[in-house]
Amino acid sequence: MAENNGVYLIRGAAILGGAAEDLLIRDGVIAARGADASAAEDAADATVIDAAGLVALPGMVDIHTHLREPGREDAETVETGTRAAALGGYTAVHAMANSNPVADTAGVVEQVHSLGRASGWVDVRPVGAVTVGLAGEQLAELGAMADSRAQVRVFSDDGICVHDPVLMRRALEYVKAFDGVVAQHAQEPRLTAGAQMNEGTVSSVLGLAGWPAVAEESIIARDVLLAQHVGSRLHVCHVSTAGSVEIIRWAKGRGINVTAEVTPHHLLLTDELVRSYDPVYKVNPPLRTDADVQALREALADGTIDVIGTDHAPHPSEHKECEWAQAAMGMTGLETALSVVQQTMIDTGLMDWAAFARVTSTTPAVIGRVADQGRPLEAGEPANIILVDPAARWQVEPSKMATMGRNSPFKGMELPGKVMATFFKGHPTVLDGGLNTPYRHPATAPTGAP
């Protein structure tokens, strides 16, 4: 579709699933909404996007993405990962720190930030490591990363728990100075040594070392109390158990400043799938029971769990196509997240599209302190917008995805919902359900600009 001076008229989209209205995009912002959009002086010359039957939502924001670059480009690159993100309806992603070298210095986070700007598919917000080399021994350069061009506000050793309570306390105290947040991978390492899957009936039958729920829950309980003690922000990554939900609910009831995320795969899949011994179902934290899945859905619906985080974790095929014990942990998720959440939360009646926008866009942008994302679809706001066909059905075929990772646990499934268009900073990166062209940042930008 030809572009027309950056002016687009989205005609007849159901805003947040409500009434059909028009949106006029000009110069990277929503210039007008409703009758004002079609009546605008330049509307007649705009590129028209027929959005009849489509839902308009703010661009999604992923609080938890593994882009692998630098150093692990055999699994993913910033380019391939952000292409996948755009196709999945994301306009911003937080890139986790477990690259090689680890993103524990201003230099590395600025490199990731620059790669994201050069790619132009979504905003890439680097997540800084909490500890040097993810080793859990000394704090990384938190202040330097916060002051860098990447303006890091989220810090995590994801994949490894910050298990030392003194170090965790110091991290929580440190990030207060620049309104940062520590995102904890809740896993007590001594309770999960050698663990292969969820501890329960299935692990007993299969003879695989179990991963007890208490290993997650005990760290969350400790950390919410530490956050309360120092008056800092805590974010809990990929919550997976009913017990974790209850602890977070209790903490919020006490006024503790804690937020939490759940992955799409933990909303749909259970440990029963491990009976196949297919390593595509090996993930950290592990797939849990159906009772846990139901508790997670209810917690997302009632606000106990704040956001969806994909934990998109691509791996080279040789790291997954092997025996279970040797396989890497992780699943891809950027291109399937919207569909899985539609199936588990919207099509079940637990949420509507407005609530979907809250947990996939508005709230993750607030947690990550990304000012121009997750904004209302109103005149004057940044034009980070997606158009979704909720009636579409599609079959997951990993080989046709933009991500380099083929380790999708949804392979062969038919899922609902399809992203038909993604507008990033007013530019259509996705049109007609396929990649269009990336946004090109201006040649010069103010120091510290994201």
C-alpha positions as CSV (number, residue, x, y, z in Angstrom):
1,M,0.0,0.0,0.0
2,A,1.5,3.3,-1.0
3,E,2.2,5.9,1.7
4,N,0.8,9.4,1.4
5,N,2.9,11.9,3.4
6,G,2.4,10.0,6.6
7,V,-1.3,10.8,6.8
8,Y,-3.6,7.8,7.3
9,L,-7.3,7.5,7.9
10,I,-8.3,4.4,9.8
11,R,-12.0,4.1,8.9
12,G,-14.6,2.3,11.0
13,A,-12.4,0.5,13.7
14,A,-14.0,-0.6,17.0
15,I,-12.0,1.4,19.5
16,L,-11.1,-0.9,22.3
17,G,-13.9,-3.2,21.1
18,G,-16.6,-0.5,21.4
19,A,-18.3,1.7,18.8
20,A,-16.8,2.0,15.3
21,E,-15.0,5.3,14.8
22,D,-12.4,6.8,12.5
23,L,-8.9,7.7,13.5
24,L,-6.7,10.2,11.6
25,I,-2.9,9.8,11.9
26,R,-0.6,12.7,11.0
27,D,3.0,13.4,11.9
28,G,3.2,10.4,14.2
29,V,0.3,11.3,16.4
30,I,-3.5,10.8,16.4
31,A,-4.7,14.0,14.8
32,A,-8.4,13.4,15.2
33,R,-10.9,10.8,16.3
34,G,-14.5,10.1,15.3
35,A,-16.3,12.6,13.1
36,D,-13.4,15.1,13.4
37,A,-11.2,12.6,11.7
38,S,-13.1,12.2,8.4
39,A,-13.9,15.9,8.4
40,A,-10.3,17.0,8.7
41,E,-8.9,19.2,5.9
42,D,-6.3,16.6,4.8
43,A,-8.5,13.5,5.3
44,A,-9.4,13.4,1.6
45,D,-5.8,13.0,0.7
46,A,-5.0,10.4,3.4
47,T,-4.2,6.8,2.8
48,V,-7.4,5.0,3.9
49,I,-7.2,1.9,6.0
50,D,-10.6,0.0,5.9
51,A,-10.9,-1.2,9.4
52,A,-14.5,-2.5,9.3
53,G,-14.8,-5.5,11.7
54,L,-11.4,-4.7,13.2
55,V,-10.6,-3.7,16.8
56,A,-8.3,-0.7,17.4
57,L,-6.0,-1.0,20.4
58,P,-2.9,0.8,21.7
59,G,0.3,-0.9,20.6
60,M,1.3,-3.7,22.9
61,V,4.2,-3.4,25.3
62,D,6.2,-6.5,26.3
63,I,7.8,-6.2,29.7
64,H,9.8,-9.4,29.1
65,T,11.5,-10.3,25.8
66,H,14.7,-12.1,25.0
67,L,16.3,-10.7,21.9
68,R,19.6,-12.5,22.5
69,E,21.8,-9.9,20.8
70,P,24.7,-9.2,21.4
71,G,26.5,-12.5,21.4
72,R,23.8,-15.1,20.8
73,E,22.8,-14.2,17.3
74,D,22.4,-17.9,16.4
75,A,19.2,-17.8,18.5
76,E,17.8,-14.3,17.7
77,T,18.8,-10.8,16.7
78,V,17.3,-7.5,17.5
79,E,16.2,-7.3,13.9
80,T,14.4,-10.6,13.8
81,G,13.0,-10.3,17.3
82,T,11.5,-6.9,16.6
83,R,10.1,-8.0,13.3
84,A,8.3,-10.7,15.2
85,A,7.2,-8.2,17.8
86,A,5.6,-5.9,15.2
87,L,3.8,-8.8,13.6
88,G,2.5,-9.8,17.0
89,G,1.1,-6.3,17.7
90,Y,3.9,-4.9,19.8
91,T,5.2,-1.4,19.5
92,A,7.7,-1.7,22.4
93,V,9.6,-4.5,24.0
94,H,11.9,-4.7,27.0
95,A,15.0,-6.7,26.1
96,M,16.3,-8.9,28.9
97,A,19.9,-8.7,30.1
98,N,21.1,-12.2,29.6
99,S,23.0,-11.6,26.4
100,N,26.7,-12.2,25.9
101,P,28.2,-9.9,27.1
102,V,25.6,-9.4,29.8
103,A,23.8,-6.1,29.7
104,D,25.3,-5.0,33.0
105,T,27.0,-1.8,31.9
106,A,26.0,1.4,30.2
107,G,28.0,0.4,27.1
108,V,26.0,-2.8,26.5
109,V,22.5,-1.4,27.1
110,E,23.4,1.5,24.8
111,Q,24.4,-1.0,22.1
112,V,21.1,-2.8,22.4
113,H,19.2,0.5,22.4
114,S,21.1,1.6,19.2
115,L,20.3,-1.7,17.5
116,G,16.6,-1.2,18.3
117,R,16.6,2.3,16.8
118,A,18.4,1.1,13.7
119,S,15.9,-1.7,13.2
120,G,12.9,0.6,13.5
121,W,10.2,-2.0,14.0
122,V,9.4,-1.3,17.7
123,D,10.8,0.7,20.6
124,V,13.5,-1.5,22.3
125,R,14.0,-0.7,25.9
126,P,17.0,-2.6,27.4
127,V,16.6,-4.2,30.8
128,G,19.8,-3.9,32.9
129,A,21.2,-6.8,34.9
130,V,20.9,-6.5,38.7
131,T,24.3,-8.1,39.3
132,V,27.6,-8.2,37.5
133,G,27.5,-11.0,34.9
134,L,24.3,-12.3,36.5
135,A,26.5,-13.9,39.1
136,G,24.6,-12.7,42.1
137,E,27.6,-11.4,43.9
138,Q,27.8,-7.7,43.4
139,L,25.5,-5.0,42.0
140,A,25.9,-4.0,38.4
141,E,26.2,-0.4,37.2
142,L,22.6,0.4,37.9
143,G,23.0,4.2,38.1
144,A,25.2,4.4,35.0
145,M,22.6,2.3,33.0
146,A,19.8,4.5,34.2
147,D,21.7,7.7,33.1
148,S,22.7,6.2,29.8
149,R,21.1,7.0,26.4
150,A,19.1,3.8,27.0
151,Q,17.5,5.3,30.1
152,V,17.1,1.9,31.8
153,R,14.4,1.7,34.4
154,V,13.9,-2.1,34.6
155,F,16.6,-4.3,36.1
156,S,16.5,-8.1,36.2
157,D,18.8,-11.1,36.3
158,D,16.0,-13.1,34.6
159,G,16.8,-16.7,34.2
160,I,18.7,-16.5,37.5
161,C,17.1,-15.5,40.8
162,V,18.7,-12.8,42.9
163,H,18.7,-15.2,45.8
164,D,20.9,-13.3,48.3
165,P,18.4,-11.3,50.4
166,V,21.1,-8.7,51.3
167,L,21.9,-8.1,47.7
168,M,18.2,-7.9,46.8
169,R,17.6,-5.4,49.5
170,R,20.5,-3.2,48.2
171,A,19.2,-3.4,44.6
172,L,15.7,-2.3,45.7
173,E,17.1,0.6,47.7
174,Y,19.4,1.7,44.8
175,V,16.8,1.9,42.1
176,K,14.6,4.2,44.2
177,A,16.9,7.0,43.3
178,F,15.8,7.0,39.7
179,D,12.3,5.5,40.0
180,G,13.5,2.1,38.8
181,V,12.1,-1.4,39.4
182,V,13.7,-4.7,40.1
183,A,12.1,-7.5,38.2
184,Q,12.7,-10.8,40.0
185,H,12.9,-14.3,38.6
186,A,11.5,-16.0,41.6
187,Q,13.3,-19.3,42.0
188,E,15.0,-20.6,45.1
189,P,18.0,-22.4,43.6
190,R,18.5,-24.9,46.4
191,L,14.9,-26.1,46.0
192,T,15.2,-26.6,42.3
193,A,18.6,-28.2,41.9
194,G,18.3,-30.7,39.0
195,A,14.6,-30.0,38.6
196,Q,13.1,-30.8,35.2
197,M,9.4,-30.0,35.4
198,N,6.6,-29.1,37.9
199,E,6.7,-31.2,41.0
200,G,3.5,-33.2,41.2
201,T,1.6,-36.2,39.9
202,V,3.0,-36.1,36.4
203,S,6.6,-35.7,37.5
204,S,6.2,-38.7,39.8
205,V,4.8,-40.8,37.0
206,L,7.5,-39.8,34.5
207,G,10.3,-40.0,37.0
208,L,11.6,-36.5,36.4
209,A,13.0,-34.4,39.2
210,G,10.2,-32.0,40.4
211,W,10.2,-28.2,40.6
212,P,8.1,-27.4,43.6
213,A,5.8,-24.4,43.7
214,V,7.3,-23.3,47.0
215,A,10.6,-22.5,45.3
216,E,8.7,-19.7,43.5
217,E,6.4,-18.7,46.3
218,S,9.1,-18.4,49.0
219,I,11.1,-15.9,47.0
220,I,8.0,-13.8,46.2
221,A,7.1,-13.8,49.9
222,R,10.5,-12.7,50.9
223,D,10.8,-10.0,48.2
224,V,7.4,-8.4,48.8
225,L,8.5,-7.9,52.5
226,L,11.8,-6.5,51.4
227,A,10.0,-4.1,49.0
228,Q,7.8,-3.0,51.8
229,H,10.7,-2.5,54.2
230,V,12.7,-0.3,51.8
231,G,9.6,1.4,50.1
232,S,10.7,0.4,46.6
233,R,9.1,-1.1,43.5
234,L,9.2,-4.8,42.9
235,H,8.0,-6.6,39.8
236,V,7.6,-10.4,39.8
237,C,8.4,-12.1,36.5
238,H,6.3,-15.0,35.0
239,V,4.1,-16.0,38.0
240,S,3.1,-19.6,37.6
241,T,1.4,-20.9,40.7
242,A,-1.8,-20.4,42.6
243,G,0.2,-19.9,45.8
244,S,2.1,-17.1,44.2
245,V,-1.1,-15.4,43.3
246,E,-2.3,-15.5,46.9
247,I,1.0,-14.0,48.1
248,I,0.8,-11.2,45.6
249,R,-2.9,-10.6,46.4
250,W,-2.0,-10.4,50.1
251,A,0.9,-8.0,49.4
252,K,-1.3,-5.7,47.4
253,G,-3.8,-5.7,50.1
254,R,-1.1,-4.4,52.4
255,G,-0.3,-1.6,50.1
256,I,3.1,-3.0,49.0
257,N,4.3,-1.6,45.7
258,V,4.4,-4.9,43.8
259,T,3.4,-5.7,40.2
260,A,3.4,-9.1,38.5
261,E,3.2,-10.7,35.1
262,V,2.0,-13.9,33.6
263,T,3.0,-15.5,30.3
264,P,0.5,-16.6,27.6
265,H,1.8,-20.2,27.8
266,H,1.1,-20.4,31.6
267,L,-2.5,-19.2,30.8
268,L,-3.1,-22.1,28.4
269,L,-0.7,-25.1,28.8
270,T,-0.3,-27.6,31.7
271,D,2.3,-30.1,32.8
272,E,0.2,-32.9,31.3
273,L,1.9,-32.0,28.0
274,V,5.3,-33.1,29.4
275,R,4.1,-36.7,29.1
276,S,5.1,-36.4,25.5
277,Y,8.8,-35.7,26.5
278,D,8.8,-33.1,23.8
279,P,11.4,-30.5,24.9
280,V,9.3,-27.7,23.4
281,Y,7.3,-27.9,26.6
282,K,10.4,-27.4,28.8
283,V,10.4,-23.9,30.3
284,N,11.4,-21.9,33.4
285,P,9.2,-21.7,35.4
286,P,7.7,-25.0,34.4
287,L,4.2,-25.6,33.1
288,R,2.0,-26.2,36.1
289,T,-1.3,-27.9,36.8
290,D,-4.8,-27.0,35.5
291,A,-5.7,-25.6,38.9
292,D,-2.7,-23.2,38.7
293,V,-3.8,-22.2,35.1
294,Q,-7.3,-21.3,36.3
295,A,-5.9,-19.3,39.3
296,L,-3.7,-17.4,37.0
297,R,-6.5,-16.5,34.6
298,E,-8.7,-15.3,37.5
299,A,-5.8,-13.3,38.9
300,L,-5.2,-11.6,35.6
301,A,-8.9,-10.8,35.3
302,D,-9.2,-9.3,38.8
303,G,-6.0,-7.3,38.6
304,T,-3.9,-9.3,41.1
305,I,-1.6,-10.0,38.1
306,D,-1.0,-6.8,36.3
307,V,0.3,-7.6,32.9
308,I,1.1,-10.1,30.2
309,G,4.9,-10.7,29.7
310,T,5.7,-13.1,26.8
311,D,9.1,-14.3,28.1
312,H,9.9,-14.8,24.4
313,A,12.9,-17.1,24.6
314,P,14.1,-18.3,21.1
315,H,16.7,-21.1,20.9
316,P,18.7,-22.7,18.1
317,S,17.0,-25.9,17.0
318,E,19.8,-28.1,18.3
319,H,19.2,-26.8,21.8
320,K,15.6,-28.0,21.6
321,E,15.7,-31.0,19.3
322,C,17.4,-33.3,21.8
323,E,16.7,-35.4,24.8
324,W,14.6,-33.7,27.5
325,A,17.3,-33.5,30.2
326,Q,19.8,-31.7,27.9
327,A,17.3,-29.3,26.2
328,A,17.3,-25.6,26.9
329,M,14.4,-24.0,28.7
330,G,12.2,-21.5,27.0
331,M,9.5,-20.9,24.4
332,T,8.8,-18.3,21.7
333,G,5.8,-16.0,22.2
334,L,5.8,-12.6,20.5
335,E,3.7,-13.7,17.5
336,T,1.2,-15.8,19.4
337,A,0.6,-13.8,22.6
338,L,-2.4,-11.8,21.4
339,S,-4.1,-14.9,20.1
340,V,-3.5,-17.0,23.2
341,V,-4.7,-14.2,25.5
342,Q,-7.8,-13.8,23.3
343,Q,-8.5,-17.5,23.5
344,T,-8.0,-17.8,27.3
345,M,-9.3,-14.5,28.5
346,I,-11.5,-12.7,26.0
347,D,-13.3,-15.7,24.3
348,T,-13.9,-17.1,27.8
349,G,-15.6,-13.9,28.9
350,L,-13.0,-13.2,31.6
351,M,-11.9,-9.9,30.0
352,D,-13.0,-7.5,27.3
353,W,-10.7,-5.7,24.8
354,A,-10.4,-2.6,27.0
355,A,-9.1,-4.9,29.8
356,F,-6.8,-6.5,27.2
357,A,-5.3,-3.1,26.4
358,R,-4.7,-2.5,30.2
359,V,-2.7,-5.7,30.7
360,T,-0.8,-5.7,27.4
361,S,-0.2,-2.0,26.8
362,T,-1.1,0.6,29.4
363,T,0.1,-1.1,32.6
364,P,3.4,-2.5,31.2
365,A,4.2,0.9,29.8
366,V,3.7,2.4,33.3
367,I,5.8,-0.3,34.9
368,G,8.6,0.2,32.5
369,R,8.3,4.0,32.6
370,V,7.8,4.2,28.8
371,A,6.1,7.5,28.5
372,D,4.9,7.5,24.9
373,Q,3.5,3.9,24.9
374,G,0.2,2.6,26.2
375,R,-1.5,5.9,25.7
376,P,-5.2,6.4,25.0
377,L,-6.4,6.4,21.4
378,E,-7.3,10.1,21.5
379,A,-6.4,13.1,19.6
380,G,-2.9,14.4,20.4
381,E,-1.6,11.1,21.6
382,P,1.3,9.1,19.9
383,A,0.0,6.9,17.1
384,N,1.2,3.6,18.4
385,I,-1.9,1.6,17.3
386,I,-2.8,-2.0,16.3
387,L,-5.8,-3.2,14.3
388,V,-6.9,-6.7,15.2
389,D,-9.3,-9.1,13.4
390,P,-10.9,-11.0,16.4
391,A,-12.8,-13.3,14.0
392,A,-9.8,-14.6,12.2
393,R,-8.4,-18.1,12.8
394,W,-4.9,-19.2,11.9
395,Q,-2.7,-22.2,12.4
396,V,0.6,-21.8,14.1
397,E,3.5,-22.8,11.9
398,P,6.9,-21.8,13.4
399,S,8.8,-22.1,10.1
400,K,6.7,-19.2,8.7
401,M,7.3,-16.9,11.7
402,A,9.7,-13.9,11.7
403,T,11.5,-15.0,14.9
404,M,14.5,-17.2,14.4
405,G,13.2,-19.5,17.1
406,R,11.2,-22.5,16.1
407,N,10.4,-23.5,19.7
408,S,6.7,-22.6,19.8
409,P,4.6,-24.8,22.1
410,F,1.6,-23.8,20.0
411,K,2.8,-25.4,16.8
412,G,-0.1,-26.9,14.9
413,M,-2.7,-25.2,17.1
414,E,-5.5,-23.1,15.5
415,L,-5.7,-19.8,17.4
416,P,-8.1,-16.9,17.2
417,G,-7.3,-13.3,16.4
418,K,-4.9,-11.8,13.9
419,V,-3.0,-8.5,13.9
420,M,-3.8,-6.9,10.6
421,A,-1.9,-3.6,11.1
422,T,0.6,-2.1,13.5
423,F,1.4,1.6,13.5
424,F,4.6,2.6,15.3
425,K,5.1,6.3,15.7
426,G,2.4,6.8,13.1
427,H,4.2,4.6,10.5
428,P,2.6,1.3,9.4
429,T,5.2,-1.4,10.2
430,V,2.5,-4.1,9.5
431,L,-0.2,-3.9,6.9
432,D,-2.7,-6.5,5.7
433,G,-1.3,-8.9,8.3
434,G,2.3,-8.8,6.9
435,L,5.4,-6.8,7.4
436,N,5.5,-3.4,5.6
437,T,8.5,-1.2,6.2
438,P,10.3,-0.1,9.4
439,Y,10.0,3.3,11.0
440,R,13.1,5.4,10.3
441,H,14.1,7.6,13.2
442,P,15.2,11.2,12.4
443,A,18.9,11.5,11.7
444,T,19.5,13.5,14.8
445,A,17.8,13.1,18.2
446,P,18.2,14.8,21.5
447,T,20.7,13.3,23.9
448,G,18.9,10.5,25.9
449,A,16.0,10.2,23.5
450,P,14.5,6.7,23.5
